Amino acid sequence: MSLHLARFSAAHDPLTNIANRRSFDEASKFRPRARSLRLAFTLVLVDLNNFKAVNDKSGTSSQPFVTSIRFALRQAVRQGDTAARIGGTSSR
């Protein structure tokens, strides 16, 4: 169980609990392969201005906002695709 938790922690952002930059980079390695197989590859970036500042100021009261962002991202991607937080740092 400890190994599973360590692997999960290494691959996920502690604030949003979605994939982190490392997982995003790993998923992006499939882009050249998708292109060579003529498969669709789409990259969507969403910039949430001052996301860290909102979290730092609001603390745990920002959790519903974070939860709604996480839910929206997970609903927007297909199973097997990656939603990741690639910027910022957690205040935790």
VORO-478816 format. One record per atom (N, C-alpha, C, O): residue number from 1; x, y, z; atom name. Coordinates in nm, 3 decimals, m for minus. Layout:
BEGIN
+-----+---------+---------+---------+-------+
! num !       x !       y !       z ! atomo !
+-----+---------+---------+---------+-------+
! NUM !       X !       Y !       Z !    CA !
...
+-----+---------+---------+---------+-------+
//
This chain:
BEGIN
+-----+---------+---------+---------+-------+
! num !       x !       y !       z ! atomo !
+-----+---------+---------+---------+-------+
!   1 !   0.082 !  m0.119 !   0.000 !     N !
!   1 !   0.000 !   0.000 !   0.000 !    CA !
!   1 !   0.087 !   0.126 !   0.000 !     C !
!   1 !   0.055 !   0.223 !  m0.069 !     O !
!   2 !   0.195 !   0.125 !   0.076 !     N !
!   2 !   0.284 !   0.241 !   0.082 !    CA !
!   2 !   0.346 !   0.271 !  m0.053 !     C !
!   2 !   0.360 !   0.387 !  m0.091 !     O !
!   3 !   0.385 !   0.166 !  m0.126 !     N !
!   3 !   0.442 !   0.185 !  m0.259 !    CA !
!   3 !   0.339 !   0.246 !  m0.353 !     C !
!   3 !   0.372 !   0.336 !  m0.430 !     O !
!   4 !   0.216 !   0.199 !  m0.346 !     N !
!   4 !   0.108 !   0.254 !  m0.429 !    CA !
!   4 !   0.087 !   0.402 !  m0.398 !     C !
!   4 !   0.075 !   0.483 !  m0.490 !     O !
!   5 !   0.082 !   0.438 !  m0.271 !     N !
!   5 !   0.065 !   0.577 !  m0.231 !    CA !
!   5 !   0.183 !   0.664 !  m0.275 !     C !
!   5 !   0.163 !   0.778 !  m0.317 !     O !
!   6 !   0.303 !   0.611 !  m0.266 !     N !
!   6 !   0.421 !   0.685 !  m0.309 !    CA !
!   6 !   0.418 !   0.709 !  m0.460 !     C !
!   6 !   0.450 !   0.819 !  m0.506 !     O !
!   7 !   0.379 !   0.608 !  m0.536 !     N !
!   7 !   0.368 !   0.624 !  m0.682 !    CA !
!   7 !   0.260 !   0.726 !  m0.718 !     C !
!   7 !   0.280 !   0.809 !  m0.806 !     O !
!   8 !   0.147 !   0.718 !  m0.650 !     N !
!   8 !   0.038 !   0.813 !  m0.675 !    CA !
!   8 !   0.084 !   0.955 !  m0.643 !     C !
!   8 !   0.061 !   1.046 !  m0.722 !     O !
!   9 !   0.148 !   0.973 !  m0.529 !     N !
!   9 !   0.196 !   1.105 !  m0.489 !    CA !
!   9 !   0.298 !   1.162 !  m0.587 !     C !
!   9 !   0.300 !   1.282 !  m0.612 !     O !
!  10 !   0.382 !   1.076 !  m0.641 !     N !
!  10 !   0.484 !   1.120 !  m0.736 !    CA !
!  10 !   0.424 !   1.162 !  m0.870 !     C !
!  10 !   0.485 !   1.238 !  m0.944 !     O !
!  11 !   0.304 !   1.113 !  m0.901 !     N !
!  11 !   0.244 !   1.138 !  m1.032 !    CA !
!  11 !   0.127 !   1.237 !  m1.027 !     C !
!  11 !   0.070 !   1.269 !  m1.131 !     O !
!  12 !   0.091 !   1.286 !  m0.908 !     N !
!  12 !  m0.027 !   1.372 !  m0.896 !    CA !
!  12 !   0.003 !   1.499 !  m0.818 !     C !
!  12 !   0.084 !   1.500 !  m0.725 !     O !
!  13 !  m0.063 !   1.606 !  m0.858 !     N !
!  13 !  m0.051 !   1.734 !  m0.792 !    CA !
!  13 !  m0.122 !   1.729 !  m0.657 !     C !
!  13 !  m0.237 !   1.685 !  m0.651 !     O !
!  14 !  m0.057 !   1.771 !  m0.550 !     N !
!  14 !  m0.120 !   1.759 !  m0.418 !    CA !
!  14 !  m0.240 !   1.852 !  m0.397 !     C !
!  14 !  m0.326 !   1.823 !  m0.314 !     O !
!  15 !  m0.247 !   1.963 !  m0.470 !     N !
!  15 !  m0.358 !   2.055 !  m0.454 !    CA !
!  15 !  m0.484 !   2.006 !  m0.524 !     C !
!  15 !  m0.593 !   2.004 !  m0.466 !     O !
!  16 !  m0.469 !   1.966 !  m0.651 !     N !
!  16 !  m0.586 !   1.929 !  m0.732 !    CA !
!  16 !  m0.610 !   1.780 !  m0.737 !     C !
!  16 !  m0.719 !   1.735 !  m0.772 !     O !
!  17 !  m0.508 !   1.702 !  m0.702 !     N !
!  17 !  m0.518 !   1.556 !  m0.705 !    CA !
!  17 !  m0.537 !   1.500 !  m0.847 !     C !
!  17 !  m0.587 !   1.389 !  m0.865 !     O !
!  18 !  m0.496 !   1.580 !  m0.947 !     N !
!  18 !  m0.492 !   1.529 !  m1.085 !    CA !
!  18 !  m0.346 !   1.514 !  m1.123 !     C !
!  18 !  m0.257 !   1.550 !  m1.046 !     O !
!  19 !  m0.321 !   1.461 !  m1.241 !     N !
!  19 !  m0.184 !   1.435 !  m1.284 !    CA !
!  19 !  m0.098 !   1.562 !  m1.273 !     C !
!  19 !  m0.147 !   1.673 !  m1.291 !     O !
!  20 !   0.030 !   1.543 !  m1.244 !     N !
!  20 !   0.121 !   1.656 !  m1.231 !    CA !
!  20 !   0.205 !   1.672 !  m1.359 !     C !
!  20 !   0.182 !   1.604 !  m1.459 !     O !
!  21 !   0.302 !   1.762 !  m1.354 !     N !
!  21 !   0.387 !   1.791 !  m1.471 !    CA !
!  21 !   0.460 !   1.665 !  m1.519 !     C !
!  21 !   0.472 !   1.643 !  m1.639 !     O !
!  22 !   0.509 !   1.585 !  m1.428 !     N !
!  22 !   0.581 !   1.463 !  m1.464 !    CA !
!  22 !   0.490 !   1.369 !  m1.544 !     C !
!  22 !   0.532 !   1.314 !  m1.645 !     O !
!  23 !   0.366 !   1.352 !  m1.499 !     N !
!  23 !   0.271 !   1.267 !  m1.570 !    CA !
!  23 !   0.234 !   1.327 !  m1.705 !     C !
!  23 !   0.219 !   1.255 !  m1.804 !     O !
!  24 !   0.220 !   1.460 !  m1.710 !     N !
!  24 !   0.191 !   1.529 !  m1.836 !    CA !
!  24 !   0.303 !   1.505 !  m1.936 !     C !
!  24 !   0.278 !   1.472 !  m2.052 !     O !
!  25 !   0.427 !   1.522 !  m1.891 !     N !
!  25 !   0.542 !   1.500 !  m1.980 !    CA !
!  25 !   0.545 !   1.356 !  m2.031 !     C !
!  25 !   0.575 !   1.332 !  m2.148 !     O !
!  26 !   0.514 !   1.263 !  m1.945 !     N !
!  26 !   0.512 !   1.121 !  m1.984 !    CA !
!  26 !   0.403 !   1.096 !  m2.090 !     C !
!  26 !   0.427 !   1.027 !  m2.189 !     O !
!  27 !   0.285 !   1.152 !  m2.069 !     N !
!  27 !   0.174 !   1.135 !  m2.164 !    CA !
!  27 !   0.208 !   1.201 !  m2.298 !     C !
!  27 !   0.167 !   1.152 !  m2.404 !     O !
!  28 !   0.281 !   1.312 !  m2.294 !     N !
!  28 !   0.316 !   1.385 !  m2.416 !    CA !
!  28 !   0.413 !   1.309 !  m2.505 !     C !
!  28 !   0.426 !   1.339 !  m2.623 !     O !
!  29 !   0.481 !   1.212 !  m2.449 !     N !
!  29 !   0.575 !   1.132 !  m2.528 !    CA !
!  29 !   0.505 !   1.052 !  m2.637 !     C !
!  29 !   0.568 !   1.007 !  m2.732 !     O !
!  30 !   0.373 !   1.034 !  m2.623 !     N !
!  30 !   0.298 !   0.957 !  m2.722 !    CA !
!  30 !   0.260 !   1.039 !  m2.845 !     C !
!  30 !   0.211 !   0.983 !  m2.943 !     O !
!  31 !   0.282 !   1.170 !  m2.841 !     N !
!  31 !   0.247 !   1.256 !  m2.954 !    CA !
!  31 !   0.315 !   1.214 !  m3.084 !     C !
!  31 !   0.246 !   1.198 !  m3.185 !     O !
!  32 !   0.446 !   1.195 !  m3.088 !     N !
!  32 !   0.508 !   1.152 !  m3.215 !    CA !
!  32 !   0.455 !   1.017 !  m3.263 !     C !
!  32 !   0.439 !   0.996 !  m3.383 !     O !
!  33 !   0.428 !   0.927 !  m3.171 !     N !
!  33 !   0.374 !   0.795 !  m3.208 !    CA !
!  33 !   0.235 !   0.811 !  m3.268 !     C !
!  33 !   0.203 !   0.748 !  m3.369 !     O !
!  34 !   0.152 !   0.894 !  m3.208 !     N !
!  34 !   0.016 !   0.918 !  m3.260 !    CA !
!  34 !   0.025 !   0.977 !  m3.401 !     C !
!  34 !  m0.051 !   0.939 !  m3.490 !     O !
!  35 !   0.117 !   1.069 !  m3.420 !     N !
!  35 !   0.132 !   1.131 !  m3.552 !    CA !
!  35 !   0.175 !   1.029 !  m3.656 !     C !
!  35 !   0.122 !   1.028 !  m3.767 !     O !
!  36 !   0.269 !   0.943 !  m3.622 !     N !
!  36 !   0.315 !   0.842 !  m3.718 !    CA !
!  36 !   0.206 !   0.742 !  m3.753 !     C !
!  36 !   0.206 !   0.686 !  m3.862 !     O !
!  37 !   0.114 !   0.720 !  m3.660 !     N !
!  37 !   0.002 !   0.628 !  m3.686 !    CA !
!  37 !  m0.121 !   0.701 !  m3.741 !     C !
!  37 !  m0.226 !   0.640 !  m3.763 !     O !
!  38 !  m0.106 !   0.833 !  m3.763 !     N !
!  38 !  m0.216 !   0.918 !  m3.813 !    CA !
!  38 !  m0.336 !   0.916 !  m3.719 !     C !
!  38 !  m0.452 !   0.914 !  m3.762 !     O !
!  39 !  m0.306 !   0.917 !  m3.591 !     N !
!  39 !  m0.410 !   0.925 !  m3.489 !    CA !
!  39 !  m0.422 !   1.069 !  m3.441 !     C !
!  39 !  m0.324 !   1.145 !  m3.443 !     O !
!  40 !  m0.539 !   1.106 !  m3.398 !     N !
!  40 !  m0.560 !   1.241 !  m3.348 !    CA !
!  40 !  m0.485 !   1.261 !  m3.216 !     C !
!  40 !  m0.482 !   1.172 !  m3.131 !     O !
!  41 !  m0.427 !   1.376 !  m3.202 !     N !
!  41 !  m0.362 !   1.413 !  m3.077 !    CA !
!  41 !  m0.399 !   1.559 !  m3.051 !     C !
!  41 !  m0.366 !   1.646 !  m3.131 !     O !
!  42 !  m0.465 !   1.584 !  m2.942 !     N !
!  42 !  m0.508 !   1.720 !  m2.910 !    CA !
!  42 !  m0.452 !   1.761 !  m2.776 !     C !
!  42 !  m0.453 !   1.685 !  m2.679 !     O !
!  43 !  m0.402 !   1.882 !  m2.771 !     N !
!  43 !  m0.351 !   1.939 !  m2.648 !    CA !
!  43 !  m0.432 !   2.064 !  m2.619 !     C !
!  43 !  m0.439 !   2.155 !  m2.701 !     O !
!  44 !  m0.493 !   2.068 !  m2.503 !     N !
!  44 !  m0.573 !   2.184 !  m2.462 !    CA !
!  44 !  m0.510 !   2.240 !  m2.336 !     C !
!  44 !  m0.487 !   2.167 !  m2.239 !     O !
!  45 !  m0.483 !   2.368 !  m2.337 !     N !
!  45 !  m0.428 !   2.435 !  m2.219 !    CA !
!  45 !  m0.532 !   2.531 !  m2.163 !     C !
!  45 !  m0.594 !   2.607 !  m2.237 !     O !
!  46 !  m0.548 !   2.528 !  m2.033 !     N !
!  46 !  m0.639 !   2.619 !  m1.965 !    CA !
!  46 !  m0.556 !   2.697 !  m1.865 !     C !
!  46 !  m0.490 !   2.638 !  m1.779 !     O !
!  47 !  m0.559 !   2.828 !  m1.875 !     N !
!  47 !  m0.484 !   2.912 !  m1.783 !    CA !
!  47 !  m0.579 !   2.972 !  m1.681 !     C !
!  47 !  m0.666 !   3.052 !  m1.715 !     O !
!  48 !  m0.563 !   2.935 !  m1.557 !     N !
!  48 !  m0.642 !   2.992 !  m1.448 !    CA !
!  48 !  m0.557 !   3.098 !  m1.379 !     C !
!  48 !  m0.474 !   3.066 !  m1.295 !     O !
!  49 !  m0.579 !   3.222 !  m1.416 !     N !
!  49 !  m0.500 !   3.331 !  m1.359 !    CA !
!  49 !  m0.512 !   3.337 !  m1.208 !     C !
!  49 !  m0.622 !   3.327 !  m1.153 !     O !
!  50 !  m0.399 !   3.352 !  m1.143 !     N !
!  50 !  m0.393 !   3.369 !  m0.998 !    CA !
!  50 !  m0.449 !   3.251 !  m0.919 !     C !
!  50 !  m0.496 !   3.267 !  m0.807 !     O !
!  51 !  m0.445 !   3.133 !  m0.978 !     N !
!  51 !  m0.497 !   3.014 !  m0.911 !    CA !
!  51 !  m0.430 !   2.992 !  m0.776 !     C !
!  51 !  m0.497 !   2.965 !  m0.677 !     O !
!  52 !  m0.298 !   3.004 !  m0.771 !     N !
!  52 !  m0.226 !   2.984 !  m0.646 !    CA !
!  52 !  m0.261 !   3.093 !  m0.545 !     C !
!  52 !  m0.277 !   3.065 !  m0.426 !     O !
!  53 !  m0.273 !   3.216 !  m0.591 !     N !
!  53 !  m0.305 !   3.326 !  m0.501 !    CA !
!  53 !  m0.443 !   3.306 !  m0.438 !     C !
!  53 !  m0.462 !   3.332 !  m0.319 !     O !
!  54 !  m0.539 !   3.261 !  m0.518 !     N !
!  54 !  m0.673 !   3.234 !  m0.465 !    CA !
!  54 !  m0.666 !   3.125 !  m0.360 !     C !
!  54 !  m0.727 !   3.137 !  m0.253 !     O !
!  55 !  m0.592 !   3.020 !  m0.389 !     N !
!  55 !  m0.580 !   2.911 !  m0.294 !    CA !
!  55 !  m0.508 !   2.955 !  m0.166 !     C !
!  55 !  m0.548 !   2.921 !  m0.055 !     O !
!  56 !  m0.400 !   3.032 !  m0.184 !     N !
!  56 !  m0.325 !   3.078 !  m0.067 !    CA !
!  56 !  m0.411 !   3.168 !   0.022 !     C !
!  56 !  m0.405 !   3.159 !   0.145 !     O !
!  57 !  m0.490 !   3.254 !  m0.040 !     N !
!  57 !  m0.574 !   3.347 !   0.036 !    CA !
!  57 !  m0.693 !   3.277 !   0.101 !     C !
!  57 !  m0.728 !   3.304 !   0.216 !     O !
!  58 !  m0.754 !   3.185 !   0.026 !     N !
!  58 !  m0.876 !   3.121 !   0.073 !    CA !
!  58 !  m0.851 !   2.995 !   0.156 !     C !
!  58 !  m0.935 !   2.955 !   0.236 !     O !
!  59 !  m0.735 !   2.934 !   0.135 !     N !
!  59 !  m0.704 !   2.812 !   0.209 !    CA !
!  59 !  m0.806 !   2.703 !   0.182 !     C !
!  59 !  m0.840 !   2.677 !   0.066 !     O !
!  60 !  m0.855 !   2.639 !   0.286 !     N !
!  60 !  m0.949 !   2.528 !   0.268 !    CA !
!  60 !  m1.084 !   2.573 !   0.214 !     C !
!  60 !  m1.159 !   2.491 !   0.162 !     O !
!  61 !  m1.116 !   2.702 !   0.224 !     N !
!  61 !  m1.244 !   2.749 !   0.170 !    CA !
!  61 !  m1.243 !   2.749 !   0.017 !     C !
!  61 !  m1.349 !   2.759 !  m0.045 !     O !
!  62 !  m1.125 !   2.739 !  m0.045 !     N !
!  62 !  m1.118 !   2.731 !  m0.191 !    CA !
!  62 !  m1.136 !   2.588 !  m0.240 !     C !
!  62 !  m1.140 !   2.564 !  m0.361 !     O !
!  63 !  m1.147 !   2.492 !  m0.151 !     N !
!  63 !  m1.158 !   2.351 !  m0.190 !    CA !
!  63 !  m1.276 !   2.323 !  m0.283 !     C !
!  63 !  m1.259 !   2.244 !  m0.376 !     O !
!  64 !  m1.395 !   2.382 !  m0.263 !     N !
!  64 !  m1.503 !   2.358 !  m0.360 !    CA !
!  64 !  m1.466 !   2.403 !  m0.501 !     C !
!  64 !  m1.503 !   2.339 !  m0.599 !     O !
!  65 !  m1.393 !   2.515 !  m0.510 !     N !
!  65 !  m1.347 !   2.563 !  m0.641 !    CA !
!  65 !  m1.251 !   2.464 !  m0.704 !     C !
!  65 !  m1.263 !   2.430 !  m0.821 !     O !
!  66 !  m1.156 !   2.419 !  m0.626 !     N !
!  66 !  m1.057 !   2.321 !  m0.674 !    CA !
!  66 !  m1.127 !   2.192 !  m0.716 !     C !
!  66 !  m1.095 !   2.135 !  m0.820 !     O !
!  67 !  m1.222 !   2.147 !  m0.636 !     N !
!  67 !  m1.296 !   2.026 !  m0.667 !    CA !
!  67 !  m1.374 !   2.041 !  m0.797 !     C !
!  67 !  m1.378 !   1.948 !  m0.878 !     O !
!  68 !  m1.436 !   2.156 !  m0.820 !     N !
!  68 !  m1.512 !   2.177 !  m0.943 !    CA !
!  68 !  m1.421 !   2.181 !  m1.065 !     C !
!  68 !  m1.458 !   2.132 !  m1.171 !     O !
!  69 !  m1.302 !   2.240 !  m1.051 !     N !
!  69 !  m1.205 !   2.242 !  m1.161 !    CA !
!  69 !  m1.161 !   2.099 !  m1.193 !     C !
!  69 !  m1.159 !   2.058 !  m1.309 !     O !
!  70 !  m1.127 !   2.023 !  m1.090 !     N !
!  70 !  m1.083 !   1.884 !  m1.108 !    CA !
!  70 !  m1.193 !   1.803 !  m1.176 !     C !
!  70 !  m1.166 !   1.727 !  m1.269 !     O !
!  71 !  m1.317 !   1.817 !  m1.130 !     N !
!  71 !  m1.429 !   1.744 !  m1.188 !    CA !
!  71 !  m1.448 !   1.781 !  m1.335 !     C !
!  71 !  m1.466 !   1.694 !  m1.420 !     O !
!  72 !  m1.444 !   1.911 !  m1.365 !     N !
!  72 !  m1.463 !   1.956 !  m1.503 !    CA !
!  72 !  m1.353 !   1.901 !  m1.594 !     C !
!  72 !  m1.381 !   1.858 !  m1.706 !     O !
!  73 !  m1.230 !   1.903 !  m1.548 !     N !
!  73 !  m1.120 !   1.851 !  m1.630 !    CA !
!  73 !  m1.135 !   1.701 !  m1.654 !     C !
!  73 !  m1.117 !   1.654 !  m1.766 !     O !
!  74 !  m1.168 !   1.627 !  m1.551 !     N !
!  74 !  m1.184 !   1.482 !  m1.567 !    CA !
!  74 !  m1.301 !   1.447 !  m1.657 !     C !
!  74 !  m1.294 !   1.348 !  m1.730 !     O !
!  75 !  m1.408 !   1.527 !  m1.653 !     N !
!  75 !  m1.522 !   1.502 !  m1.739 !    CA !
!  75 !  m1.493 !   1.538 !  m1.884 !     C !
!  75 !  m1.555 !   1.485 !  m1.976 !     O !
!  76 !  m1.399 !   1.629 !  m1.905 !     N !
!  76 !  m1.370 !   1.679 !  m2.040 !    CA !
!  76 !  m1.278 !   1.585 !  m2.120 !     C !
!  76 !  m1.269 !   1.598 !  m2.242 !     O !
!  77 !  m1.213 !   1.493 !  m2.054 !     N !
!  77 !  m1.121 !   1.404 !  m2.126 !    CA !
!  77 !  m1.177 !   1.262 !  m2.129 !     C !
!  77 !  m1.254 !   1.221 !  m2.043 !     O !
!  78 !  m1.135 !   1.191 !  m2.231 !     N !
!  78 !  m1.178 !   1.052 !  m2.244 !    CA !
!  78 !  m1.099 !   0.964 !  m2.149 !     C !
!  78 !  m0.991 !   1.002 !  m2.102 !     O !
!  79 !  m1.153 !   0.845 !  m2.122 !     N !
!  79 !  m1.080 !   0.748 !  m2.041 !    CA !
!  79 !  m0.949 !   0.717 !  m2.112 !     C !
!  79 !  m0.948 !   0.692 !  m2.232 !     O !
!  80 !  m0.841 !   0.719 !  m2.039 !     N !
!  80 !  m0.710 !   0.694 !  m2.098 !    CA !
!  80 !  m0.636 !   0.821 !  m2.136 !     C !
!  80 !  m0.515 !   0.817 !  m2.160 !     O !
!  81 !  m0.707 !   0.936 !  m2.142 !     N !
!  81 !  m0.643 !   1.064 !  m2.169 !    CA !
!  81 !  m0.595 !   1.123 !  m2.036 !     C !
!  81 !  m0.627 !   1.071 !  m1.929 !     O !
!  82 !  m0.519 !   1.230 !  m2.044 !     N !
!  82 !  m0.460 !   1.288 !  m1.924 !    CA !
!  82 !  m0.504 !   1.431 !  m1.904 !     C !
!  82 !  m0.490 !   1.514 !  m1.993 !     O !
!  83 !  m0.558 !   1.460 !  m1.788 !     N !
!  83 !  m0.582 !   1.598 !  m1.742 !    CA !
!  83 !  m0.475 !   1.623 !  m1.637 !     C !
!  83 !  m0.462 !   1.546 !  m1.541 !     O !
!  84 !  m0.400 !   1.730 !  m1.654 !     N !
!  84 !  m0.287 !   1.753 !  m1.563 !    CA !
!  84 !  m0.275 !   1.900 !  m1.526 !     C !
!  84 !  m0.312 !   1.988 !  m1.603 !     O !
!  85 !  m0.222 !   1.924 !  m1.409 !     N !
!  85 !  m0.184 !   2.058 !  m1.366 !    CA !
!  85 !  m0.034 !   2.067 !  m1.385 !     C !
!  85 !   0.043 !   1.999 !  m1.318 !     O !
!  86 !   0.007 !   2.155 !  m1.479 !     N !
!  86 !   0.149 !   2.158 !  m1.512 !    CA !
!  86 !   0.221 !   2.281 !  m1.456 !     C !
!  86 !   0.344 !   2.288 !  m1.463 !     O !
!  87 !   0.148 !   2.376 !  m1.401 !     N !
!  87 !   0.213 !   2.497 !  m1.350 !    CA !
!  87 !   0.183 !   2.520 !  m1.204 !     C !
!  87 !   0.098 !   2.454 !  m1.145 !     O !
!  88 !   0.253 !   2.614 !  m1.148 !     N !
!  88 !   0.227 !   2.652 !  m1.011 !    CA !
!  88 !   0.281 !   2.553 !  m0.912 !     C !
!  88 !   0.331 !   2.446 !  m0.947 !     O !
!  89 !   0.269 !   2.593 !  m0.789 !     N !
!  89 !   0.311 !   2.506 !  m0.680 !    CA !
!  89 !   0.203 !   2.505 !  m0.576 !     C !
!  89 !   0.122 !   2.598 !  m0.568 !     O !
!  90 !   0.201 !   2.405 !  m0.498 !     N !
!  90 !   0.100 !   2.394 !  m0.393 !    CA !
!  90 !   0.147 !   2.465 !  m0.268 !     C !
!  90 !   0.267 !   2.470 !  m0.241 !     O !
!  91 !   0.054 !   2.520 !  m0.194 !     N !
!  91 !   0.090 !   2.585 !  m0.068 !    CA !
!  91 !   0.095 !   2.487 !   0.047 !     C !
!  91 !   0.123 !   2.525 !   0.160 !     O !
!  92 !   0.069 !   2.360 !   0.018 !     N !
!  92 !   0.069 !   2.258 !   0.124 !    CA !
!  92 !   0.207 !   2.209 !   0.152 !     C !
!  92 !   0.225 !   2.123 !   0.238 !     O !
+-----+---------+---------+---------+-------+
//
